Amino acid sequence: LSLEMGVPLYIARDMFDNYDLHQGFELERVFGIQNKVADKAALRRLIGWRASPTARRMLAKFPALDLLCGRHFVAERPGTTIKHFAKTSGDAYLHGYWQSERFFGRYQCRIRSAFSFATSPDPFNSALLSNIAAHRSASVHIRRGDYLTSTNAAIYSQCSPEYYISSMALLEERVGSLKFFVFSDDPVWATEFFADKGYDCQVISHNKGALSFNDMRLMSACDHHIIANSSFSWWGAWLNPKSDKIVIAPREWMAGTPSLHIVPNSWLQR
């Protein structure tokens, strides 16, 4: 939007201050992206009482509260498109995931350039990149972990084993035999599951903690992708610039809800 309107972009990072899931805010460390920061004082000047993290979450979560948002607070809604922002004048605070090409598709080359990994891979990951390049390859991302908790199971769909096996079969039907590089937060389960399925699979399990971003780097280097309903594998597939890539994504992102605009039109849904 800042490119579309020719205005500066500031990032409100305060909600990451006590964020202990995954690795927190990593744009600078992983990609070298250094955006200007909208501090709490700037937020209060712009959106007043809405600057409270609790208020922002509530306003973004419940469309019925739109009348309380004011003209400077823009929350992502299912029907929001880039055209909605044509009505935005002056400074604005945007709250949402914005994980859809409908918002940034025309700037994809600039965005892929910005999301370039800032550091060179270590020797182990460098060898894996060479191995990926030496084969007709596909990444497979399996997210279990926190998705299996009772709270998240009611929010996020869980990709079934059949989803992965049928997607792998479809890819090989389309492009021939493949080497599948499997990424998962539960590598033990993944290793056991694929052991007798007849596919050439290599489970990647060494990138942990602060080095987890390397899995996204490895994913993006593969020719094709089978993703989970996870933004991590979504970006791993999207950052692959190959025009002939095949990406397979689940039909449901949230439990009981179609993927809608999250999945690009060029990707397959199963």
C-alpha positions as protocol buffer text, in pm:
chain_id: "A"
residue {
  index: 1
  type: LEU
  ca { x: 0 y: 0 z: 0 }
}
residue {
  index: 2
  type: SER
  ca { x: 287 y: 237 z: 71 }
}
residue {
  index: 3
  type: LEU
  ca { x: 418 y: 168 z: -282 }
}
residue {
  index: 4
  type: GLU
  ca { x: 70 y: 215 z: -427 }
}
residue {
  index: 5
  type: MET
  ca { x: 20 y: 552 z: -255 }
}
residue {
  index: 6
  type: GLY
  ca { x: 380 y: 673 z: -250 }
}
residue {
  index: 7
  type: VAL
  ca { x: 391 y: 718 z: 129 }
}
residue {
  index: 8
  type: PRO
  ca { x: 630 y: 588 z: 399 }
}
residue {
  index: 9
  type: LEU
  ca { x: 567 y: 255 z: 573 }
}
residue {
  index: 10
  type: TYR
  ca { x: 596 y: 216 z: 948 }
}
residue {
  index: 11
  type: ILE
  ca { x: 566 y: -113 z: 1136 }
}
residue {
  index: 12
  type: ALA
  ca { x: 393 y: -135 z: 1475 }
}
residue {
  index: 13
  type: ARG
  ca { x: 603 y: -396 z: 1653 }
}
residue {
  index: 14
  type: ASP
  ca { x: 478 y: -356 z: 2009 }
}
residue {
  index: 15
  type: MET
  ca { x: 264 y: -672 z: 2000 }
}
residue {
  index: 16
  type: PHE
  ca { x: 584 y: -873 z: 1957 }
}
residue {
  index: 17
  type: ASP
  ca { x: 732 y: -740 z: 2284 }
}
residue {
  index: 18
  type: ASN
  ca { x: 611 y: -1042 z: 2484 }
}
residue {
  index: 19
  type: TYR
  ca { x: 550 y: -1279 z: 2192 }
}
residue {
  index: 20
  type: ASP
  ca { x: 697 y: -1619 z: 2281 }
}
residue {
  index: 21
  type: LEU
  ca { x: 558 y: -1828 z: 1992 }
}
residue {
  index: 22
  type: HIS
  ca { x: 808 y: -1919 z: 1718 }
}
residue {
  index: 23
  type: GLN
  ca { x: 1093 y: -1666 z: 1712 }
}
residue {
  index: 24
  type: GLY
  ca { x: 906 y: -1336 z: 1742 }
}
residue {
  index: 25
  type: PHE
  ca { x: 972 y: -1048 z: 1504 }
}
residue {
  index: 26
  type: GLU
  ca { x: 1246 y: -1150 z: 1258 }
}
residue {
  index: 27
  type: LEU
  ca { x: 1226 y: -929 z: 948 }
}
residue {
  index: 28
  type: GLU
  ca { x: 1552 y: -755 z: 1033 }
}
residue {
  index: 29
  type: ARG
  ca { x: 1754 y: -1057 z: 1148 }
}
residue {
  index: 30
  type: VAL
  ca { x: 1643 y: -1298 z: 875 }
}
residue {
  index: 31
  type: PHE
  ca { x: 1586 y: -1072 z: 575 }
}
residue {
  index: 32
  type: GLY
  ca { x: 1772 y: -753 z: 667 }
}
residue {
  index: 33
  type: ILE
  ca { x: 1447 y: -553 z: 627 }
}
residue {
  index: 34
  type: GLN
  ca { x: 1472 y: -237 z: 834 }
}
residue {
  index: 35
  type: ASN
  ca { x: 1139 y: -60 z: 844 }
}
residue {
  index: 36
  type: LYS
  ca { x: 1066 y: 253 z: 1040 }
}
residue {
  index: 37
  type: VAL
  ca { x: 888 y: 175 z: 1365 }
}
residue {
  index: 38
  type: ALA
  ca { x: 558 y: 327 z: 1475 }
}
residue {
  index: 39
  type: ASP
  ca { x: 602 y: 360 z: 1851 }
}
residue {
  index: 40
  type: LYS
  ca { x: 323 y: 362 z: 2109 }
}
residue {
  index: 41
  type: ALA
  ca { x: 311 y: 741 z: 2120 }
}
residue {
  index: 42
  type: ALA
  ca { x: 262 y: 761 z: 1742 }
}
residue {
  index: 43
  type: LEU
  ca { x: -15 y: 501 z: 1761 }
}
residue {
  index: 44
  type: ARG
  ca { x: -193 y: 697 z: 2034 }
}
residue {
  index: 45
  type: ARG
  ca { x: -176 y: 1016 z: 1831 }
}
residue {
  index: 46
  type: LEU
  ca { x: -323 y: 839 z: 1529 }
}
residue {
  index: 47
  type: ILE
  ca { x: -589 y: 607 z: 1673 }
}
residue {
  index: 48
  type: GLY
  ca { x: -632 y: 729 z: 2030 }
}
residue {
  index: 49
  type: TRP
  ca { x: -777 y: 478 z: 2278 }
}
residue {
  index: 50
  type: ARG
  ca { x: -766 y: 211 z: 2007 }
}
residue {
  index: 51
  type: ALA
  ca { x: -385 y: 198 z: 2044 }
}
residue {
  index: 52
  type: SER
  ca { x: -421 y: -46 z: 2334 }
}
residue {
  index: 53
  type: PRO
  ca { x: -317 y: -395 z: 2212 }
}
residue {
  index: 54
  type: THR
  ca { x: -637 y: -539 z: 2357 }
}
residue {
  index: 55
  type: ALA
  ca { x: -851 y: -278 z: 2180 }
}
residue {
  index: 56
  type: ARG
  ca { x: -675 y: -342 z: 1848 }
}
residue {
  index: 57
  type: ARG
  ca { x: -727 y: -718 z: 1874 }
}
residue {
  index: 58
  type: MET
  ca { x: -1095 y: -676 z: 1960 }
}
residue {
  index: 59
  type: LEU
  ca { x: -1164 y: -425 z: 1682 }
}
residue {
  index: 60
  type: ALA
  ca { x: -986 y: -646 z: 1429 }
}
residue {
  index: 61
  type: LYS
  ca { x: -1160 y: -965 z: 1543 }
}
residue {
  index: 62
  type: PHE
  ca { x: -1522 y: -847 z: 1546 }
}
residue {
  index: 63
  type: PRO
  ca { x: -1664 y: -678 z: 1233 }
}
residue {
  index: 64
  type: ALA
  ca { x: -1963 y: -567 z: 1441 }
}
residue {
  index: 65
  type: LEU
  ca { x: -1730 y: -315 z: 1603 }
}
residue {
  index: 66
  type: ASP
  ca { x: -1642 y: -142 z: 1274 }
}
residue {
  index: 67
  type: LEU
  ca { x: -1826 y: 176 z: 1378 }
}
residue {
  index: 68
  type: LEU
  ca { x: -1579 y: 211 z: 1666 }
}
residue {
  index: 69
  type: CYS
  ca { x: -1272 y: 185 z: 1441 }
}
residue {
  index: 70
  type: GLY
  ca { x: -1275 y: 546 z: 1325 }
}
residue {
  index: 71
  type: ARG
  ca { x: -1136 y: 657 z: 993 }
}
residue {
  index: 72
  type: HIS
  ca { x: -769 y: 585 z: 1070 }
}
residue {
  index: 73
  type: PHE
  ca { x: -806 y: 221 z: 1186 }
}
residue {
  index: 74
  type: VAL
  ca { x: -838 y: -28 z: 897 }
}
residue {
  index: 75
  type: ALA
  ca { x: -902 y: -392 z: 990 }
}
residue {
  index: 76
  type: GLU
  ca { x: -866 y: -675 z: 738 }
}
residue {
  index: 77
  type: ARG
  ca { x: -1200 y: -835 z: 654 }
}
residue {
  index: 78
  type: PRO
  ca { x: -1282 y: -1132 z: 426 }
}
residue {
  index: 79
  type: GLY
  ca { x: -1396 y: -899 z: 148 }
}
residue {
  index: 80
  type: THR
  ca { x: -1117 y: -643 z: 179 }
}
residue {
  index: 81
  type: THR
  ca { x: -928 y: -569 z: -145 }
}
residue {
  index: 82
  type: ILE
  ca { x: -670 y: -314 z: -248 }
}
residue {
  index: 83
  type: LYS
  ca { x: -954 y: -104 z: -391 }
}
residue {
  index: 84
  type: HIS
  ca { x: -1085 y: -40 z: -41 }
}
residue {
  index: 85
  type: PHE
  ca { x: -772 y: 157 z: 35 }
}
residue {
  index: 86
  type: ALA
  ca { x: -844 y: 411 z: -238 }
}
residue {
  index: 87
  type: LYS
  ca { x: -1078 y: 568 z: 18 }
}
residue {
  index: 88
  type: THR
  ca { x: -799 y: 596 z: 274 }
}
residue {
  index: 89
  type: SER
  ca { x: -669 y: 950 z: 310 }
}
residue {
  index: 90
  type: GLY
  ca { x: -397 y: 1065 z: 543 }
}
residue {
  index: 91
  type: ASP
  ca { x: -223 y: 838 z: 788 }
}
residue {
  index: 92
  type: ALA
  ca { x: -378 y: 499 z: 861 }
}
residue {
  index: 93
  type: TYR
  ca { x: -316 y: 200 z: 1088 }
}
residue {
  index: 94
  type: LEU
  ca { x: -371 y: -139 z: 918 }
}
residue {
  index: 95
  type: HIS
  ca { x: -435 y: -447 z: 1130 }
}
residue {
  index: 96
  type: GLY
  ca { x: -443 y: -795 z: 977 }
}
residue {
  index: 97
  type: TYR
  ca { x: -244 y: -1076 z: 816 }
}
residue {
  index: 98
  type: TRP
  ca { x: -271 y: -940 z: 459 }
}
residue {
  index: 99
  type: GLN
  ca { x: -151 y: -1280 z: 333 }
}
residue {
  index: 100
  type: SER
  ca { x: -298 y: -1262 z: -14 }
}
residue {
  index: 101
  type: GLU
  ca { x: -173 y: -1170 z: -359 }
}
residue {
  index: 102
  type: ARG
  ca { x: -482 y: -951 z: -400 }
}
residue {
  index: 103
  type: PHE
  ca { x: -297 y: -694 z: -188 }
}
residue {
  index: 104
  type: PHE
  ca { x: 55 y: -711 z: -330 }
}
residue {
  index: 105
  type: GLY
  ca { x: 56 y: -921 z: -649 }
}
residue {
  index: 106
  type: ARG
  ca { x: 161 y: -637 z: -878 }
}
residue {
  index: 107
  type: TYR
  ca { x: 471 y: -576 z: -664 }
}
residue {
  index: 108
  type: GLN
  ca { x: 574 y: -941 z: -630 }
}
residue {
  index: 109
  type: CYS
  ca { x: 920 y: -891 z: -784 }
}
residue {
  index: 110
  type: ARG
  ca { x: 1005 y: -614 z: -539 }
}
residue {
  index: 111
  type: ILE
  ca { x: 868 y: -813 z: -247 }
}
residue {
  index: 112
  type: ARG
  ca { x: 1063 y: -1127 z: -339 }
}
residue {
  index: 113
  type: SER
  ca { x: 1374 y: -911 z: -367 }
}
residue {
  index: 114
  type: ALA
  ca { x: 1311 y: -763 z: -21 }
}
residue {
  index: 115
  type: PHE
  ca { x: 1250 y: -1109 z: 126 }
}
residue {
  index: 116
  type: SER
  ca { x: 1598 y: -1231 z: 36 }
}
residue {
  index: 117
  type: PHE
  ca { x: 1781 y: -1411 z: 315 }
}
residue {
  index: 118
  type: ALA
  ca { x: 2037 y: -1177 z: 468 }
}
residue {
  index: 119
  type: THR
  ca { x: 2301 y: -1435 z: 558 }
}
residue {
  index: 120
  type: SER
  ca { x: 2468 y: -1711 z: 362 }
}
residue {
  index: 121
  type: PRO
  ca { x: 2366 y: -2067 z: 450 }
}
residue {
  index: 122
  type: ASP
  ca { x: 2589 y: -2267 z: 681 }
}
residue {
  index: 123
  type: PRO
  ca { x: 2779 y: -2563 z: 527 }
}
residue {
  index: 124
  type: PHE
  ca { x: 2509 y: -2819 z: 614 }
}
residue {
  index: 125
  type: ASN
  ca { x: 2226 y: -2615 z: 461 }
}
residue {
  index: 126
  type: SER
  ca { x: 2447 y: -2521 z: 167 }
}
residue {
  index: 127
  type: ALA
  ca { x: 2497 y: -2892 z: 95 }
}
residue {
  index: 128
  type: LEU
  ca { x: 2121 y: -2943 z: 116 }
}
residue {
  index: 129
  type: LEU
  ca { x: 2062 y: -2660 z: -131 }
}
residue {
  index: 130
  type: SER
  ca { x: 2301 y: -2832 z: -370 }
}
residue {
  index: 131
  type: ASN
  ca { x: 2115 y: -3160 z: -319 }
}
residue {
  index: 132
  type: ILE
  ca { x: 1782 y: -2988 z: -391 }
}
residue {
  index: 133
  type: ALA
  ca { x: 1925 y: -2832 z: -707 }
}
residue {
  index: 134
  type: ALA
  ca { x: 2053 y: -3171 z: -823 }
}
residue {
  index: 135
  type: HIS
  ca { x: 1706 y: -3327 z: -827 }
}
residue {
  index: 136
  type: ARG
  ca { x: 1359 y: -3260 z: -956 }
}
residue {
  index: 137
  type: SER
  ca { x: 1233 y: -3161 z: -611 }
}
residue {
  index: 138
  type: ALA
  ca { x: 928 y: -3078 z: -404 }
}
residue {
  index: 139
  type: SER
  ca { x: 892 y: -2949 z: -52 }
}
residue {
  index: 140
  type: VAL
  ca { x: 635 y: -3101 z: 183 }
}
residue {
  index: 141
  type: HIS
  ca { x: 542 y: -2909 z: 498 }
}
residue {
  index: 142
  type: ILE
  ca { x: 362 y: -3085 z: 782 }
}
residue {
  index: 143
  type: ARG
  ca { x: 253 y: -2878 z: 1078 }
}
residue {
  index: 144
  type: ARG
  ca { x: 144 y: -3067 z: 1386 }
}
residue {
  index: 145
  type: GLY
  ca { x: 270 y: -2937 z: 1720 }
}
residue {
  index: 146
  type: ASP
  ca { x: 54 y: -2648 z: 1839 }
}
residue {
  index: 147
  type: TYR
  ca { x: -214 y: -2726 z: 1578 }
}
residue {
  index: 148
  type: LEU
  ca { x: -300 y: -3043 z: 1771 }
}
residue {
  index: 149
  type: THR
  ca { x: -386 y: -2869 z: 2098 }
}
residue {
  index: 150
  type: SER
  ca { x: -755 y: -2865 z: 2186 }
}
residue {
  index: 151
  type: THR
  ca { x: -771 y: -2487 z: 2148 }
}
residue {
  index: 152
  type: ASN
  ca { x: -608 y: -2468 z: 1807 }
}
residue {
  index: 153
  type: ALA
  ca { x: -777 y: -2782 z: 1673 }
}
residue {
  index: 154
  type: ALA
  ca { x: -1105 y: -2589 z: 1685 }
}
residue {
  index: 155
  type: ILE
  ca { x: -950 y: -2298 z: 1493 }
}
residue {
  index: 156
  type: TYR
  ca { x: -717 y: -2450 z: 1234 }
}
residue {
  index: 157
  type: SER
  ca { x: -783 y: -2739 z: 999 }
}
residue {
  index: 158
  type: GLN
  ca { x: -541 y: -3028 z: 1025 }
}
residue {
  index: 159
  type: CYS
  ca { x: -414 y: -3162 z: 694 }
}
residue {
  index: 160
  type: SER
  ca { x: -484 y: -3535 z: 678 }
}
residue {
  index: 161
  type: PRO
  ca { x: -226 y: -3801 z: 586 }
}
residue {
  index: 162
  type: GLU
  ca { x: -437 y: -3865 z: 275 }
}
residue {
  index: 163
  type: TYR
  ca { x: -391 y: -3501 z: 173 }
}
residue {
  index: 164
  type: TYR
  ca { x: -15 y: -3546 z: 161 }
}
residue {
  index: 165
  type: ILE
  ca { x: -10 y: -3885 z: -9 }
}
residue {
  index: 166
  type: SER
  ca { x: -262 y: -3787 z: -276 }
}
residue {
  index: 167
  type: SER
  ca { x: -81 y: -3458 z: -337 }
}
residue {
  index: 168
  type: MET
  ca { x: 251 y: -3635 z: -381 }
}
residue {
  index: 169
  type: ALA
  ca { x: 88 y: -3877 z: -624 }
}
residue {
  index: 170
  type: LEU
  ca { x: -61 y: -3587 z: -819 }
}
residue {
  index: 171
  type: LEU
  ca { x: 273 y: -3409 z: -844 }
}
residue {
  index: 172
  type: GLU
  ca { x: 450 y: -3718 z: -975 }
}
residue {
  index: 173
  type: GLU
  ca { x: 165 y: -3775 z: -1218 }
}
residue {
  index: 174
  type: ARG
  ca { x: 216 y: -3421 z: -1350 }
}
residue {
  index: 175
  type: VAL
  ca { x: 596 y: -3391 z: -1360 }
}
residue {
  index: 176
  type: GLY
  ca { x: 743 y: -3740 z: -1311 }
}
residue {
  index: 177
  type: SER
  ca { x: 944 y: -3884 z: -1024 }
}
residue {
  index: 178
  type: LEU
  ca { x: 1047 y: -3638 z: -752 }
}
residue {
  index: 179
  type: LYS
  ca { x: 1266 y: -3619 z: -448 }
}
residue {
  index: 180
  type: PHE
  ca { x: 1052 y: -3490 z: -163 }
}
residue {
  index: 181
  type: PHE
  ca { x: 1211 y: -3278 z: 107 }
}
residue {
  index: 182
  type: VAL
  ca { x: 989 y: -3298 z: 414 }
}
residue {
  index: 183
  type: PHE
  ca { x: 975 y: -3023 z: 675 }
}
residue {
  index: 184
  type: SER
  ca { x: 782 y: -3065 z: 998 }
}
residue {
  index: 185
  type: ASP
  ca { x: 768 y: -2956 z: 1361 }
}
residue {
  index: 186
  type: ASP
  ca { x: 724 y: -3328 z: 1431 }
}
residue {
  index: 187
  type: PRO
  ca { x: 1006 y: -3492 z: 1228 }
}
residue {
  index: 188
  type: VAL
  ca { x: 978 y: -3821 z: 1418 }
}
residue {
  index: 189
  type: TRP
  ca { x: 615 y: -3862 z: 1308 }
}
residue {
  index: 190
  type: ALA
  ca { x: 705 y: -3758 z: 951 }
}
residue {
  index: 191
  type: THR
  ca { x: 992 y: -4008 z: 932 }
}
residue {
  index: 192
  type: GLU
  ca { x: 773 y: -4293 z: 1053 }
}
residue {
  index: 193
  type: PHE
  ca { x: 481 y: -4195 z: 829 }
}
residue {
  index: 194
  type: PHE
  ca { x: 679 y: -4180 z: 503 }
}
residue {
  index: 195
  type: ALA
  ca { x: 899 y: -4482 z: 577 }
}
residue {
  index: 196
  type: ASP
  ca { x: 677 y: -4729 z: 389 }
}
residue {
  index: 197
  type: LYS
  ca { x: 495 y: -4504 z: 140 }
}
residue {
  index: 198
  type: GLY
  ca { x: 725 y: -4572 z: -156 }
}
residue {
  index: 199
  type: TYR
  ca { x: 833 y: -4212 z: -218 }
}
residue {
  index: 200
  type: ASP
  ca { x: 1188 y: -4076 z: -222 }
}
residue {
  index: 201
  type: CYS
  ca { x: 1169 y: -3862 z: 93 }
}
residue {
  index: 202
  type: GLN
  ca { x: 1426 y: -3683 z: 304 }
}
residue {
  index: 203
  type: VAL
  ca { x: 1304 y: -3542 z: 634 }
}
residue {
  index: 204
  type: ILE
  ca { x: 1481 y: -3219 z: 734 }
}
residue {
  index: 205
  type: SER
  ca { x: 1505 y: -3182 z: 1111 }
}
residue {
  index: 206
  type: HIS
  ca { x: 1825 y: -2995 z: 1202 }
}
residue {
  index: 207
  type: ASN
  ca { x: 1711 y: -2632 z: 1172 }
}
residue {
  index: 208
  type: LYS
  ca { x: 1576 y: -2550 z: 1516 }
}
residue {
  index: 209
  type: GLY
  ca { x: 1514 y: -2240 z: 1728 }
}
residue {
  index: 210
  type: ALA
  ca { x: 1681 y: -1930 z: 1588 }
}
residue {
  index: 211
  type: LEU
  ca { x: 1791 y: -2129 z: 1281 }
}
residue {
  index: 212
  type: SER
  ca { x: 1436 y: -2236 z: 1187 }
}
residue {
  index: 213
  type: PHE
  ca { x: 1418 y: -1978 z: 906 }
}
residue {
  index: 214
  type: ASN
  ca { x: 1658 y: -2196 z: 706 }
}
residue {
  index: 215
  type: ASP
  ca { x: 1372 y: -2438 z: 644 }
}
residue {
  index: 216
  type: MET
  ca { x: 1191 y: -2161 z: 457 }
}
residue {
  index: 217
  type: ARG
  ca { x: 1507 y: -2097 z: 255 }
}
residue {
  index: 218
  type: LEU
  ca { x: 1528 y: -2467 z: 164 }
}
residue {
  index: 219
  type: MET
  ca { x: 1157 y: -2484 z: 78 }
}
residue {
  index: 220
  type: SER
  ca { x: 1181 y: -2187 z: -155 }
}
residue {
  index: 221
  type: ALA
  ca { x: 1464 y: -2358 z: -346 }
}
residue {
  index: 222
  type: CYS
  ca { x: 1249 y: -2660 z: -436 }
}
residue {
  index: 223
  type: ASP
  ca { x: 1078 y: -2687 z: -775 }
}
residue {
  index: 224
  type: HIS
  ca { x: 729 y: -2766 z: -641 }
}
residue {
  index: 225
  type: HIS
  ca { x: 548 y: -2751 z: -308 }
}
residue {
  index: 226
  type: ILE
  ca { x: 288 y: -2923 z: -94 }
}
residue {
  index: 227
  type: ILE
  ca { x: 204 y: -2681 z: 183 }
}
residue {
  index: 228
  type: ALA
  ca { x: 13 y: -2698 z: 509 }
}
residue {
  index: 229
  type: ASN
  ca { x: -234 y: -2430 z: 618 }
}
residue {
  index: 230
  type: SER
  ca { x: 62 y: -2246 z: 763 }
}
residue {
  index: 231
  type: SER
  ca { x: 202 y: -1906 z: 672 }
}
residue {
  index: 232
  type: PHE
  ca { x: 554 y: -2052 z: 705 }
}
residue {
  index: 233
  type: SER
  ca { x: 509 y: -2295 z: 417 }
}
residue {
  index: 234
  type: TRP
  ca { x: 292 y: -2044 z: 228 }
}
residue {
  index: 235
  type: TRP
  ca { x: 588 y: -1807 z: 214 }
}
residue {
  index: 236
  type: GLY
  ca { x: 830 y: -2091 z: 142 }
}
residue {
  index: 237
  type: ALA
  ca { x: 627 y: -2170 z: -170 }
}
residue {
  index: 238
  type: TRP
  ca { x: 553 y: -1809 z: -266 }
}
residue {
  index: 239
  type: LEU
  ca { x: 920 y: -1703 z: -247 }
}
residue {
  index: 240
  type: ASN
  ca { x: 1002 y: -1963 z: -512 }
}
residue {
  index: 241
  type: PRO
  ca { x: 1017 y: -1746 z: -829 }
}
residue {
  index: 242
  type: LYS
  ca { x: 984 y: -2034 z: -1079 }
}
residue {
  index: 243
  type: SER
  ca { x: 701 y: -1970 z: -1324 }
}
residue {
  index: 244
  type: ASP
  ca { x: 637 y: -2342 z: -1380 }
}
residue {
  index: 245
  type: LYS
  ca { x: 613 y: -2442 z: -1014 }
}
residue {
  index: 246
  type: ILE
  ca { x: 314 y: -2644 z: -895 }
}
residue {
  index: 247
  type: VAL
  ca { x: 191 y: -2558 z: -547 }
}
residue {
  index: 248
  type: ILE
  ca { x: -72 y: -2770 z: -374 }
}
residue {
  index: 249
  type: ALA
  ca { x: -255 y: -2616 z: -79 }
}
residue {
  index: 250
  type: PRO
  ca { x: -537 y: -2735 z: 151 }
}
residue {
  index: 251
  type: ARG
  ca { x: -892 y: -2625 z: 67 }
}
residue {
  index: 252
  type: GLU
  ca { x: -951 y: -2513 z: 425 }
}
residue {
  index: 253
  type: TRP
  ca { x: -718 y: -2276 z: 610 }
}
residue {
  index: 254
  type: MET
  ca { x: -922 y: -2224 z: 922 }
}
residue {
  index: 255
  type: ALA
  ca { x: -1149 y: -2504 z: 1046 }
}
residue {
  index: 256
  type: GLY
  ca { x: -1467 y: -2513 z: 840 }
}
residue {
  index: 257
  type: THR
  ca { x: -1364 y: -2212 z: 631 }
}
residue {
  index: 258
  type: PRO
  ca { x: -1248 y: -2219 z: 265 }
}
residue {
  index: 259
  type: SER
  ca { x: -903 y: -2080 z: 193 }
}
residue {
  index: 260
  type: LEU
  ca { x: -1066 y: -1797 z: -7 }
}
residue {
  index: 261
  type: HIS
  ca { x: -809 y: -1538 z: -114 }
}
residue {
  index: 262
  type: ILE
  ca { x: -520 y: -1681 z: 88 }
}
residue {
  index: 263
  type: VAL
  ca { x: -433 y: -1933 z: -183 }
}
residue {
  index: 264
  type: PRO
  ca { x: -328 y: -1770 z: -515 }
}
residue {
  index: 265
  type: ASN
  ca { x: -537 y: -1860 z: -819 }
}
residue {
  index: 266
  type: SER
  ca { x: -243 y: -2037 z: -982 }
}
residue {
  index: 267
  type: TRP
  ca { x: -211 y: -2286 z: -693 }
}
residue {
  index: 268
  type: LEU
  ca { x: -405 y: -2611 z: -668 }
}
residue {
  index: 269
  type: GLN
  ca { x: -636 y: -2679 z: -374 }
}
residue {
  index: 270
  type: ARG
  ca { x: -715 y: -3025 z: -237 }
}
